[in-house]
Amino acid sequence: MENLDKPHYQTRVQAKTQAMEQQLLEVTRALGVIQAQNAVIQAKVESLEEIKPSVMDLATWRPEVVKSVEDL
């Protein structure tokens, strides 16, 4: 049956257009993946912002403890 199918020819412009459409589809998919990864990164940054005050408190607390131990 395949022999009976009419051959489909493309002009150079049609072939280029089809290739560009395929590339656009691939770029769109990649952009979707990047956006999903960006959402995960944003969530991680927000969780880091939540613990930032505690970390800053520890950063100021440690030198005081070291000085107190040295004074002993």
N, C-alpha and C positions, 0 to 999 in steps of 0.2 A: 504494500500500500504506500510505503514511503516513496517509491519510485513515481507514483502518480501525483504526488503533491507538486504544486506549482512552485518553482524556485522563487525565493524572495531575495531580490537584489536591493542593495542600498547605495545611495550616492555617498560620496565622501563626506558631505555635510551631514547627512543622516547618520552615518557611522560616528562622526565626531560628536554629534548631538547626543547620541545614545551613550557614548563613553562618558560624556560630561554629566549626563543624568545619573549614571551609575556612580560616578565620583561624588556627586552631590548627595546621593543616598548614603554612601559610606561616610561622608563628612557629617551628615545629619545624625547617623547612628553614633559616631564617635562623640559628637557634641552631647548627645543624651547620656552617654557613659560619663563624660567629664562633669556634667551637671549633677549626676548622682553622687560622684566622688566629692564634688564641691559641697554638697549638702552634708555628707558625712564629716568632712573637715570642719565645716561651720559648727556642727554639733560638738565636735571635740574641742574646738576653741571656746565655745560657750561653757563647757564643763571645766576647762582650765581657768576661765575667768571666775568661776564660782570658788575655786580653791586658792586663788591669788592672794586674798587677804591673809589666809592662814600661812601661806608660804612667806609672805612679807613679814608677818609677825615672828615666824621662826628665824628669819634672817636677822632680825634685830635682837632676838632673844639670845642666840648662840654666843655672840661676842661678850654679852654680859655674864653668861655662865662661865666662859673661858677665863674672863678677868677675875671672877670670884674664886675660881679654882686656883688660879695663879697666886692670889692673895693668901690662900691657905698655906 
